[in-house]
Structures are given as structure tokens and as C-alpha cells.
Amino acid sequence: MTSIRIFVDSTCDLPKTWLQENQIGVVPLYVNFNDEVYRDGIDITPAQLYEKVKQTGQTPKTSAPSPADFIQAFEPVIEKGDTIIYISLSSALSSTYANAHLAANTFPAGAVTIVDSLNLSSSIGLLVMKAVQAITQQQSVTDIVHLLESMRSQVETEFAIDSLEYLYKGGRCSGMQNLIGSLLKIRPVIQVTTQGTLVPAYKIRGKREKAVEQLLRNTLAHRHNIDQDVIFVVHSFAEAEARHMQAVLREQTDARQVMITEAGCVISSHCGPQTIAIMYARKMD
């Protein structure tokens, strides 16, 4: 009997134990320090990444898996006679989606279906968890894809960056912006649009606690419209703040789970330590 297997890339930032328990295939992105190339979550961890940044003064670049990487990951599953749904990092943020499509085209029609999450990090995880639920309910590939494509516009992603340093080193803000931001303790808050792009939503000036409380207020303002399955609190070396947010969300929402996840090397490369985020889905109409 043909089974449906879910694949993601390493930016989904779901716990490895959960991925393994649910037989989720993971294709890693790459983290590059000049000529040194590492597979995200396999050859390098966020702690090792930050240590290399400290030692070298360089911020790493990230790159997508190649079509050959996807073919290598997909082929054993297809040869068993199973079908694959791959839920990708937003096509607006990476060539990962396009490379997965190129790989899918090398297999028989219908063997691999690609779904653009139009999101990143554990917001992809929200879609993955829904897909796993749908498989246990014996839904078809067509039905699962329709569910995911309907749900992705309902996902809310908002994260506060503690420092502009990594954005500056990565060429995403000017030296003057970095200097002023550091002096005034400005923390940008980034949101993901329904088109899968990142936009600066607003800035918070002052202590990091202000950013944490603002993210909580924004989420709790919509508490009655949040899908009850799960809310994610995602962080990069901000565990104390994540625990606080988890406790508040458990107390003040109806979510069955409030899960803390750690940002992987790709998110950490662009945002830096002490980044904190809340990700959830709105209830479907």
C-alpha cells in the first residue's frame, strides 16, 4: 500500500525527536564560512556558528540545497513506491523551492508534490503538523495539498531581533543604521507577509523585555482567533524569555500546546542571538 511521506528542509525548526517519530524527511540547507561549507543541523549547530562568528568576525552566508540533494533524499522513498509532499521554505526567500521543483520533475508524475509554505522556521512546522494529522486521517495527497495551501495564508509570524549587528554584517542594513540602533537600543520586529516576504513591521526601543511583552500583546489581541492545536515560541539563545512567553501563552490562550523550539543555523545566521518569535495559525473560516 502506498504511503504519503512528508519532507521539509532544515529551516522548519521542529524538534529532531518529533521529526523522527513522525518519519519526516529533512533536506538541509548550507551554511558557508568562506570555503568552509556546513550542512545546517548536521555539521554545525547554532552554538558552533556563533562561536565561529566570534572567532572570525565574519557572518556566514546560507545557500539552498541543490536539485541533486533533493533527488538523493527523495529517490529511496520513491523507489519504495511511496509518494512525497515536500513543504518548502518560502519561494520569496530562497531558491530551495525552485530546486525542489527541478528535482521533482525527474521522477514520475505525481511522485513528488511541492508545496510553497510562504513562510519560514516553525511556521513551516505548523503546516507540517497539519499534514501529519491529515495523513493519519487517511486524506489524499490532493486533499492535503489543498489544506496546506488554504492554511498558509492564515499563519502569523512575528519575531524581534535583539541587535542589528547580524543584519549589518549580512549587508541588510547600513553601518549608520547599525550604529544608531546600537546606541538607542533599537530592536526591529519583522513579520512575514502572505506573499512569503519579510517586512520590517515596527521598532522597539529599550530593554529586550519590551520586545517580548509587545510580541505577547500582539498575539493575545487575537487569542480567540488562534488555531488551538499549537503555538510556537521560537528563539535563538533566549531561553529565559521563551519560557516566560510559553507560560503566559499557556495561561491566556486555549492552545493545546505551546511549544518552544530553537532557531536553526539558517535563521541564526541572518538574525543573530537573542532573536525571539511567536508563530501561530489563525482559525480556518
C-alpha positions as CSV (number, residue, x, y, z in Angstrom):
1,M,0.0,0.0,0.0
2,T,1.3,3.4,-1.0
3,S,2.2,5.7,1.9
4,I,2.5,9.5,1.9
5,R,5.8,10.8,3.3
6,I,6.3,14.4,4.3
7,F,9.6,16.2,3.6
8,V,10.8,19.6,4.8
9,D,14.1,21.5,4.8
10,S,16.2,22.3,7.8
11,T,14.6,25.7,8.2
12,C,11.4,24.2,9.7
13,D,13.0,24.4,13.2
14,L,11.0,21.5,14.6
15,P,12.4,19.2,17.3
16,K,14.5,16.4,15.9
17,T,12.8,13.9,18.1
18,W,9.3,14.9,16.7
19,L,10.6,14.8,13.1
20,Q,12.0,11.3,13.7
21,E,8.9,10.0,15.4
22,N,6.7,11.1,12.5
23,Q,9.2,9.9,9.8
24,I,9.6,13.4,8.4
25,G,12.4,13.6,5.8
26,V,14.7,16.7,6.2
27,V,16.9,18.2,3.5
28,P,19.5,20.5,5.0
29,L,20.4,24.0,3.7
30,Y,24.0,25.0,3.8
31,V,25.9,27.5,6.0
32,N,29.1,28.9,4.4
33,F,32.1,30.5,6.0
34,N,34.2,31.4,3.0
35,D,35.4,28.0,1.7
36,E,34.0,26.0,4.6
37,V,30.6,24.5,3.9
38,Y,28.4,23.0,6.6
39,R,25.0,21.3,6.4
40,D,22.5,23.0,8.7
41,G,21.8,21.0,11.8
42,I,24.1,18.1,10.7
43,D,27.7,19.6,10.5
44,I,27.1,22.7,12.6
45,T,24.9,23.9,15.4
46,P,23.8,27.5,16.3
47,A,26.2,27.4,19.2
48,Q,29.1,26.5,17.0
49,L,28.0,29.0,14.4
50,Y,28.1,31.9,16.9
51,E,31.5,30.7,18.2
52,K,32.9,30.8,14.6
53,V,31.4,34.3,14.1
54,K,33.1,35.4,17.3
55,Q,36.4,33.9,16.3
56,T,36.5,35.1,12.7
57,G,34.4,38.3,12.8
58,Q,32.5,37.0,9.8
59,T,28.9,36.4,9.3
60,P,28.1,33.2,7.4
61,K,26.2,33.0,4.1
62,T,23.5,30.5,3.6
63,S,22.5,28.6,0.4
64,A,19.8,26.3,-0.8
65,P,20.1,22.5,-1.3
66,S,20.8,21.7,-4.9
67,P,18.4,19.7,-7.1
68,A,20.8,16.7,-6.7
69,D,20.5,17.0,-2.9
70,F,16.7,16.7,-3.3
71,I,17.0,13.8,-5.7
72,Q,19.2,11.9,-3.3
73,A,16.8,12.5,-0.5
74,F,13.6,11.6,-2.5
75,E,14.8,8.7,-4.5
76,P,14.8,5.9,-1.8
77,V,11.3,6.8,-0.8
78,I,10.0,6.9,-4.4
79,E,11.7,3.5,-5.1
80,K,9.7,2.0,-2.2
81,G,6.5,3.1,-4.0
82,D,5.6,5.9,-1.6
83,T,4.6,9.4,-2.6
84,I,6.1,12.6,-1.2
85,I,4.7,16.0,-0.2
86,Y,7.6,18.5,0.3
87,I,6.8,21.6,2.2
88,S,9.4,24.2,1.3
89,L,10.9,27.4,2.8
90,S,9.2,30.4,1.2
91,S,10.0,30.7,-2.5
92,A,10.3,34.5,-2.0
93,L,13.2,34.0,0.4
94,S,15.3,31.2,-1.2
95,S,15.8,29.1,-4.3
96,T,15.1,26.0,-2.2
97,Y,11.6,25.8,-3.6
98,A,12.7,26.1,-7.2
99,N,15.5,23.4,-6.8
100,A,13.0,21.0,-5.2
101,H,10.8,21.5,-8.3
102,L,13.6,20.7,-10.6
103,A,14.2,17.5,-8.6
104,A,10.6,16.6,-8.6
105,N,10.5,16.8,-12.4
106,T,13.0,13.9,-12.6
107,F,10.5,11.5,-11.1
108,P,7.2,10.1,-12.5
109,A,4.3,12.5,-12.4
110,G,2.6,12.7,-9.0
111,A,5.5,11.0,-7.2
112,V,6.6,14.3,-5.6
113,T,4.3,17.3,-4.8
114,I,5.9,20.6,-3.8
115,V,4.0,23.0,-1.5
116,D,5.4,26.5,-1.0
117,S,4.9,27.3,2.7
118,L,5.3,31.1,2.0
119,N,7.0,31.1,5.4
120,L,10.0,30.1,7.4
121,S,11.1,28.5,10.7
122,S,8.5,26.8,12.8
123,S,5.7,28.5,10.8
124,I,6.6,25.8,8.3
125,G,6.3,23.4,11.2
126,L,2.7,24.5,11.7
127,L,1.9,23.2,8.2
128,V,3.9,20.0,8.7
129,M,2.0,19.2,11.8
130,K,-1.3,19.7,10.0
131,A,-0.1,17.5,7.1
132,V,0.8,14.7,9.6
133,Q,-2.7,14.9,11.1
134,A,-4.2,14.7,7.7
135,I,-2.2,11.6,6.8
136,T,-3.4,9.8,10.0
137,Q,-6.9,10.7,8.8
138,Q,-6.1,8.9,5.5
139,Q,-6.6,12.0,3.4
140,S,-5.3,12.0,-0.1
141,V,-2.4,14.0,-1.5
142,T,-4.8,16.3,-3.3
143,D,-6.8,17.0,-0.1
144,I,-3.6,17.6,2.0
145,V,-2.2,20.0,-0.6
146,H,-5.5,21.9,-0.7
147,L,-5.4,22.1,3.2
148,L,-1.9,23.4,3.3
149,E,-2.4,25.9,0.5
150,S,-5.5,27.2,2.3
151,M,-3.9,27.3,5.7
152,R,-0.6,29.0,4.8
153,S,-2.2,32.5,4.4
154,Q,-3.6,32.0,8.0
155,V,-0.1,31.7,9.5
156,E,1.2,34.6,11.6
157,T,4.9,35.0,12.1
158,E,6.5,37.9,14.1
159,F,10.0,38.0,15.5
160,A,12.1,40.6,17.4
161,I,15.8,40.9,16.6
162,D,17.9,41.8,19.5
163,S,20.6,43.6,17.6
164,L,21.2,44.9,14.1
165,E,24.7,43.5,14.1
166,Y,23.9,40.4,12.1
167,L,21.7,42.3,9.6
168,Y,24.6,44.7,9.1
169,K,27.3,42.1,8.7
170,G,25.0,40.3,6.2
171,G,24.6,43.5,4.2
172,R,20.9,44.0,5.1
173,C,21.4,47.4,6.9
174,S,23.9,50.2,6.7
175,G,26.7,50.9,9.1
176,M,25.0,54.0,10.3
177,Q,21.7,52.2,11.0
178,N,23.7,49.6,13.0
179,L,25.5,52.3,15.0
180,I,22.3,54.3,15.7
181,G,20.4,51.1,16.5
182,S,23.1,50.0,19.0
183,L,23.3,53.4,20.7
184,L,19.5,53.7,21.0
185,K,18.9,50.0,21.7
186,I,16.5,49.7,18.8
187,R,15.1,46.2,18.2
188,P,13.4,45.7,14.8
189,V,10.3,43.5,14.7
190,I,10.0,41.5,11.4
191,Q,6.8,40.0,10.0
192,V,6.2,37.6,7.2
193,T,3.6,38.7,4.6
194,T,1.1,36.4,2.9
195,Q,3.3,36.6,-0.2
196,G,6.1,35.0,1.8
197,T,8.3,38.0,2.1
198,L,9.8,39.6,5.2
199,V,8.9,43.2,6.1
200,P,10.1,45.4,9.0
201,A,6.8,45.9,10.9
202,Y,8.0,48.3,13.6
203,K,10.8,49.1,16.0
204,I,11.0,48.8,19.8
205,R,13.4,51.0,21.7
206,G,14.7,50.0,25.1
207,K,15.2,46.8,27.0
208,R,14.7,43.4,25.4
209,E,11.8,42.8,27.8
210,K,9.8,45.4,26.0
211,A,10.1,43.5,22.8
212,V,9.0,40.3,24.5
213,E,5.9,41.9,26.0
214,Q,5.0,43.6,22.7
215,L,5.0,40.2,20.9
216,L,2.9,38.8,23.6
217,R,0.4,41.7,23.5
218,N,0.1,41.4,19.7
219,T,-0.6,37.6,19.9
220,L,-3.0,37.9,22.8
221,A,-5.0,40.5,21.0
222,H,-6.0,37.7,18.6
223,R,-6.3,34.9,21.3
224,H,-9.9,34.0,20.3
225,N,-9.0,33.5,16.7
226,I,-5.9,31.3,17.2
227,D,-6.0,27.7,16.0
228,Q,-5.9,25.6,19.1
229,D,-3.5,22.9,18.0
230,V,-0.2,24.7,18.8
231,I,1.5,28.0,19.2
232,F,5.3,28.1,18.7
233,V,7.7,30.2,20.6
234,V,11.0,30.2,18.7
235,H,14.2,31.6,20.0
236,S,18.0,31.8,19.4
237,F,19.8,31.7,22.7
238,A,16.9,33.5,24.5
239,E,15.6,30.6,26.6
240,A,14.5,32.6,29.6
241,E,12.4,34.9,27.5
242,A,10.9,31.9,25.6
243,R,10.0,30.2,28.9
244,H,8.2,33.3,30.1
245,M,6.3,33.7,26.8
246,Q,5.4,30.0,26.9
247,A,3.9,30.4,30.5
248,V,1.9,33.4,29.5
249,L,0.5,31.9,26.4
250,R,-0.4,28.7,28.2
251,E,-2.3,30.7,30.8
252,Q,-4.0,33.1,28.5
253,T,-4.9,31.2,25.4
254,D,-6.8,27.9,24.6
255,A,-3.9,26.4,22.7
256,R,-3.5,22.7,23.5
257,Q,0.3,23.0,23.1
258,V,2.7,26.0,23.4
259,M,6.0,24.6,22.1
260,I,9.4,26.1,22.4
261,T,11.7,25.5,19.5
262,E,15.2,26.7,18.9
263,A,16.1,28.5,15.7
264,G,18.5,26.6,13.5
265,C,21.6,27.9,11.8
266,V,19.9,29.5,8.8
267,I,17.7,31.8,10.9
268,S,20.5,32.4,13.4
269,S,22.9,33.4,10.5
270,H,20.6,36.2,9.5
271,C,19.1,37.3,12.8
272,G,21.7,36.6,15.5
273,P,21.4,35.6,19.2
274,Q,18.6,36.6,21.4
275,T,16.1,36.6,18.5
276,I,12.6,35.6,19.8
277,A,9.4,34.9,17.9
278,I,5.8,33.8,18.2
279,M,4.2,31.8,15.4
280,Y,0.7,30.5,15.1
281,A,-2.1,29.9,12.7
282,R,-5.5,31.7,12.7
283,K,-8.6,29.5,12.8
284,M,-9.7,28.5,9.3
285,D,-13.0,30.0,8.1
